[in-house]
Amino acid sequence: MGRSRYKFHQNYYPYFITSSTVGGLPLFMNPFISKIILDALCYLQNENGVSLYGYVIMPNHLHLIAEDKELSGKLRAFKSFTGRTIVDYLLEKDSKSILRQLDSNKLKNHRDSDHQVWQEGLHPKQIFSSKMFNQKMQYIHLNPVNAGFVENPAHWRLSSAINYQGDRGVIPITLFQG
């Protein structure tokens, strides 16, 4: 079997994406680091034409539902850019402890840098029906509730839940009209 059972197939469907930090490090609890992720999600939409239908940023991972004909490559670039930017931020702040953890959790085959922020892979799951879309979106929005961070999904600032309630979220998304 290959490296992952999750693969991008047809490019005319949305995908449910999960990406986690190495070692489960809660990097996204830092508001400056979560802003790096939010800004990069906006860039994906505004400059790369990706349709972002929903997202949640948790302390050590994120979930997205997105669609684009070249989604795989654009998300690889997203992870590469955000990883480099996060490491640059941590170096600037002299966050030695976190940098040591990013180094010790780095895979041996990652020789091009001293640190690794993201686990390998995107774990894409093709969404092929409105029912599946709604299930995945509910899962995304309930993630902070199930983790015990909030009681109402719309109260988690780093999520598109509030967008689907008709209010403005921290970043714009494409509302799904399925």
LINVENJO-V571464 format. One record per pair of residues at least 12 apart in sequence whose ideal C-beta (glycine too) atoms are under 10 Angstrom apart, sorted by sequence separation. I is the first residue (numbers start at 1). GAP is how many residues later the second one is. D is the distance in whole Angstrom. If there is no record, write none. Layout:
# LINVENJO-V571464
I|GAP|D ; I|GAP|D
This chain:
# LINVENJO-V571464
6|12|9 ; 21|12|10 ; 52|12|7 ; 53|12|4 ; 54|12|9 ; 66|12|10 ; 86|12|9 ; 87|12|7 ; 90|12|8 ; 102|12|8 ; 103|12|5 ; 104|12|10 ; 105|12|9 ; 107|12|9 ; 141|12|4 ; 144|12|4 ; 153|12|9 ; 157|12|8 ; 158|12|7 ; 160|12|9 ; 163|12|7 ; 164|12|9 ; 52|13|8 ; 53|13|7 ; 102|13|4 ; 103|13|8 ; 107|13|7 ; 140|13|9 ; 141|13|8 ; 143|13|8 ; 144|13|9 ; 152|13|10 ; 154|13|7 ; 157|13|6 ; 158|13|9 ; 160|13|5 ; 41|14|6 ; 50|14|9 ; 51|14|9 ; 52|14|5 ; 53|14|7 ; 64|14|9 ; 101|14|9 ; 102|14|6 ; 105|14|9 ; 142|14|10 ; 144|14|8 ; 160|14|10 ; 51|15|6 ; 52|15|8 ; 87|15|7 ; 99|15|8 ; 100|15|9 ; 102|15|6 ; 138|15|9 ; 141|15|8 ; 144|15|7 ; 154|15|9 ; 160|15|9 ; 41|16|9 ; 50|16|5 ; 51|16|4 ; 52|16|9 ; 86|16|9 ; 87|16|10 ; 99|16|6 ; 143|16|8 ; 145|16|9 ; 38|17|9 ; 50|17|7 ; 51|17|7 ; 98|17|9 ; 142|17|10 ; 144|17|8 ; 19|18|10 ; 37|18|9 ; 49|18|10 ; 50|18|4 ; 141|18|6 ; 143|18|10 ; 38|19|7 ; 49|19|6 ; 50|19|10 ; 83|19|9 ; 98|19|10 ; 140|19|7 ; 141|19|7 ; 142|19|9 ; 37|20|6 ; 44|20|9 ; 48|20|7 ; 49|20|9 ; 50|20|9 ; 51|20|9 ; 62|20|10 ; 140|20|7 ; 141|20|4 ; 41|21|9 ; 45|21|9 ; 49|21|9 ; 50|21|7 ; 140|21|8 ; 141|21|9 ; 44|22|7 ; 48|22|8 ; 141|22|10 ; 34|23|6 ; 41|23|8 ; 45|23|10 ; 48|23|10 ; 91|23|10 ; 137|23|8 ; 138|23|10 ; 141|23|7 ; 33|24|10 ; 34|24|10 ; 44|24|8 ; 50|24|6 ; 91|24|9 ; 137|24|9 ; 141|24|10 ; 34|25|9 ; 37|25|7 ; 41|25|9 ; 48|25|10 ; 49|25|9 ; 50|25|8 ; 90|25|8 ; 48|26|5 ; 87|26|7 ; 44|27|9 ; 47|27|10 ; 48|27|10 ; 87|27|8 ; 90|27|9 ; 137|27|8 ; 29|28|10 ; 34|28|9 ; 50|28|9 ; 87|28|5 ; 28|29|5 ; 29|29|9 ; 30|29|9 ; 48|29|8 ; 84|29|8 ; 86|29|9 ; 87|29|9 ; 28|30|7 ; 29|30|5 ; 44|30|6 ; 48|30|9 ; 83|30|8 ; 87|30|6 ; 28|31|5 ; 29|31|9 ; 43|31|10 ; 44|31|8 ; 84|31|9 ; 86|31|5 ; 26|32|9 ; 27|32|8 ; 28|32|7 ; 83|32|8 ; 85|32|9 ; 86|32|9 ; 26|33|4 ; 27|33|7 ; 28|33|8 ; 44|33|9 ; 80|33|10 ; 83|33|7 ; 84|33|8 ; 25|34|9 ; 26|34|5 ; 27|34|10 ; 28|34|7 ; 43|34|10 ; 44|34|6 ; 83|34|4 ; 24|35|9 ; 25|35|6 ; 26|35|10 ; 43|35|8 ; 82|35|7 ; 83|35|6 ; 24|36|5 ; 82|36|8 ; 14|37|7 ; 16|37|10 ; 21|37|10 ; 23|37|8 ; 24|37|8 ; 40|37|9 ; 41|37|8 ; 44|37|10 ; 80|37|10 ; 14|38|10 ; 15|38|10 ; 16|38|9 ; 17|38|9 ; 20|38|9 ; 21|38|9 ; 22|38|9 ; 40|38|6 ; 43|38|8 ; 79|38|8 ; 80|38|9 ; 14|39|6 ; 21|39|5 ; 40|39|9 ; 43|39|10 ; 79|39|5 ; 137|39|7 ; 14|40|9 ; 20|40|6 ; 21|40|7 ; 78|40|10 ; 79|40|10 ; 20|41|4 ; 21|41|9 ; 37|41|9 ; 40|41|6 ; 41|41|9 ; 79|41|9 ; 137|41|10 ; 19|42|6 ; 20|42|8 ; 39|42|10 ; 40|42|5 ; 76|42|10 ; 79|42|10 ; 134|42|9 ; 18|43|6 ; 19|43|6 ; 20|43|10 ; 39|43|9 ; 79|43|8 ; 133|43|6 ; 18|44|7 ; 19|44|8 ; 78|44|9 ; 134|44|8 ; 17|45|8 ; 18|45|5 ; 19|45|8 ; 36|45|9 ; 37|45|6 ; 40|45|8 ; 76|45|10 ; 133|45|6 ; 17|46|7 ; 18|46|8 ; 36|46|6 ; 39|46|9 ; 76|46|8 ; 130|46|8 ; 16|47|7 ; 17|47|4 ; 36|47|10 ; 75|47|5 ; 130|47|10 ; 131|47|9 ; 16|48|7 ; 17|48|7 ; 36|48|10 ; 37|48|9 ; 130|48|4 ; 15|49|8 ; 16|49|5 ; 17|49|6 ; 33|49|9 ; 36|49|5 ; 37|49|9 ; 75|49|8 ; 127|49|10 ; 129|49|9 ; 14|50|9 ; 15|50|7 ; 16|50|9 ; 36|50|6 ; 72|50|7 ; 14|51|5 ; 15|51|6 ; 71|51|9 ; 127|51|9 ; 14|52|6 ; 15|52|7 ; 33|52|9 ; 36|52|10 ; 72|52|7 ; 14|53|4 ; 15|53|9 ; 33|53|6 ; 36|53|7 ; 71|53|8 ; 13|54|7 ; 14|54|9 ; 17|54|8 ; 32|54|9 ; 35|54|10 ; 12|55|8 ; 17|55|10 ; 11|56|8 ; 12|56|10 ; 15|56|6 ; 19|56|8 ; 30|56|9 ; 33|56|7 ; 62|56|10 ; 11|57|7 ; 12|57|7 ; 14|57|9 ; 15|57|9 ; 32|57|6 ; 33|57|8 ; 61|57|10 ; 11|58|4 ; 13|58|10 ; 17|58|7 ; 28|58|9 ; 32|58|10 ; 61|58|9 ; 64|58|9 ; 66|58|9 ; 10|59|10 ; 11|59|7 ; 19|59|9 ; 27|59|7 ; 30|59|8 ; 60|59|10 ; 11|60|7 ; 15|60|9 ; 19|60|6 ; 30|60|9 ; 32|60|10 ; 63|60|10 ; 64|60|10 ; 65|60|10 ; 67|60|9 ; 11|61|8 ; 17|61|10 ; 22|61|10 ; 32|61|8 ; 66|61|10 ; 8|62|9 ; 21|62|10 ; 27|62|10 ; 65|62|7 ; 8|63|6 ; 19|63|10 ; 27|63|9 ; 30|63|9 ; 8|64|4 ; 7|65|9 ; 8|65|9 ; 21|65|9 ; 30|65|9 ; 33|65|10 ; 8|67|9 ; 27|68|10 ; 30|68|9 ; 65|68|7 ; 27|71|7 ; 65|71|6 ; 26|72|10 ; 64|72|10 ; 65|72|6 ; 25|73|7 ; 63|73|8 ; 27|74|10 ; 53|74|9 ; 63|74|10 ; 65|74|10 ; 27|75|9 ; 65|75|7 ; 25|76|6 ; 63|76|7 ; 64|76|8 ; 25|77|7 ; 63|77|5 ; 23|78|6 ; 62|78|9 ; 63|78|9 ; 22|79|8 ; 23|79|8 ; 54|79|9 ; 21|80|10 ; 22|80|6 ; 25|80|7 ; 53|80|8 ; 63|80|7 ; 21|81|9 ; 22|81|10 ; 23|81|8 ; 24|81|9 ; 56|81|10 ; 62|81|10 ; 22|82|9 ; 23|82|4 ; 54|82|8 ; 58|82|10 ; 61|82|9 ; 22|83|4 ; 23|83|9 ; 53|83|9 ; 54|83|5 ; 56|83|9 ; 21|84|8 ; 22|84|7 ; 33|84|9 ; 53|84|7 ; 54|84|10 ; 56|84|5 ; 22|85|8 ; 54|85|10 ; 55|85|7 ; 56|85|7 ; 58|85|6 ; 59|85|10 ; 54|86|5 ; 55|86|10 ; 56|86|9 ; 57|86|10 ; 58|86|7 ; 53|87|9 ; 54|87|7 ; 56|87|5 ; 57|87|9 ; 22|88|9 ; 56|88|7 ; 59|88|8 ; 58|89|7 ; 27|90|7 ; 59|90|9 ; 27|91|10 ; 56|91|10 ; 58|91|8 ; 25|92|8 ; 22|93|9 ; 23|93|9 ; 22|94|5 ; 21|95|9 ; 22|95|7 ; 24|95|9 ; 65|95|9 ; 21|96|6 ; 22|96|7 ; 23|96|9 ; 62|96|8 ; 63|96|9 ; 64|96|9 ; 21|97|6 ; 22|97|6 ; 56|97|9 ; 62|97|10 ; 19|98|10 ; 20|98|7 ; 21|98|7 ; 22|98|9 ; 58|98|9 ; 19|99|6 ; 20|99|5 ; 57|99|9 ; 59|99|10 ; 19|100|7 ; 20|100|10 ; 56|100|7 ; 57|100|9 ; 58|100|8 ; 18|101|10 ; 19|101|10 ; 20|101|9 ; 57|101|4 ; 58|101|9 ; 19|102|8 ; 56|102|7 ; 57|102|7 ; 18|103|9 ; 19|103|6 ; 20|103|9 ; 55|103|8 ; 56|103|4 ; 17|104|10 ; 18|104|7 ; 19|104|7 ; 55|104|7 ; 56|104|7 ; 17|105|5 ; 18|105|5 ; 54|105|8 ; 55|105|5 ; 56|105|8 ; 17|106|7 ; 18|106|9 ; 54|106|4 ; 55|106|10 ; 15|107|8 ; 16|107|8 ; 17|107|6 ; 18|107|8 ; 53|107|8 ; 54|107|8 ; 66|107|10 ; 67|107|8 ; 15|108|10 ; 16|108|7 ; 17|108|8 ; 52|108|8 ; 55|108|9 ; 65|108|9 ; 66|108|9 ; 15|109|4 ; 16|109|4 ; 54|109|8 ; 64|109|10 ; 65|109|10 ; 67|109|10 ; 14|110|10 ; 15|110|6 ; 16|110|8 ; 53|110|10 ; 54|110|8 ; 13|111|10 ; 14|111|10 ; 15|111|6 ; 16|111|6 ; 53|111|10 ; 65|111|8 ; 14|112|8 ; 15|112|6 ; 13|113|5 ; 14|113|5 ; 57|113|10 ; 7|114|10 ; 8|114|8 ; 13|114|6 ; 14|114|9 ; 55|114|9 ; 6|115|7 ; 7|115|10 ; 9|115|9 ; 11|115|10 ; 13|115|6 ; 4|116|8 ; 6|116|7 ; 7|116|10 ; 8|116|5 ; 10|116|7 ; 13|116|10 ; 16|116|8 ; 55|116|8 ; 3|117|7 ; 4|117|5 ; 6|117|5 ; 7|117|7 ; 9|117|6 ; 16|117|9 ; 3|118|7 ; 4|118|9 ; 5|118|9 ; 6|118|5 ; 7|118|10 ; 8|118|8 ; 10|118|9 ; 14|118|9 ; 55|118|7 ; 4|119|7 ; 6|119|7 ; 7|119|9 ; 9|119|10 ; 13|119|10 ; 14|119|7 ; 16|119|9 ; 17|119|10 ; 38|119|10 ; 41|119|10 ; 52|119|8 ; 54|119|6 ; 4|120|9 ; 6|120|9 ; 13|120|10 ; 16|120|4 ; 38|120|7 ; 52|120|8 ; 53|120|6 ; 54|120|9 ; 15|121|9 ; 16|121|9 ; 37|121|8 ; 52|121|5 ; 53|121|6 ; 54|121|9 ; 14|122|9 ; 18|122|10 ; 51|122|9 ; 52|122|6 ; 53|122|7 ; 54|122|8 ; 14|123|10 ; 16|123|8 ; 34|123|9 ; 35|123|10 ; 51|123|5 ; 53|123|5 ; 16|124|8 ; 34|124|6 ; 50|124|9 ; 53|124|10 ; 51|125|9 ; 53|125|9 ; 31|126|9 ; 45|126|8 ; 46|126|9 ; 31|127|10 ; 45|127|7 ; 42|128|10 ; 45|128|8 ; 41|129|10 ; 42|129|5 ; 45|129|8 ; 28|130|7 ; 41|130|6 ; 42|130|8 ; 38|131|10 ; 41|131|10 ; 42|131|10 ; 38|132|6 ; 39|132|8 ; 41|132|9 ; 38|133|5 ; 37|134|10 ; 35|135|9 ; 34|136|9 ; 14|160|10 ; 14|162|8 ; 14|164|9
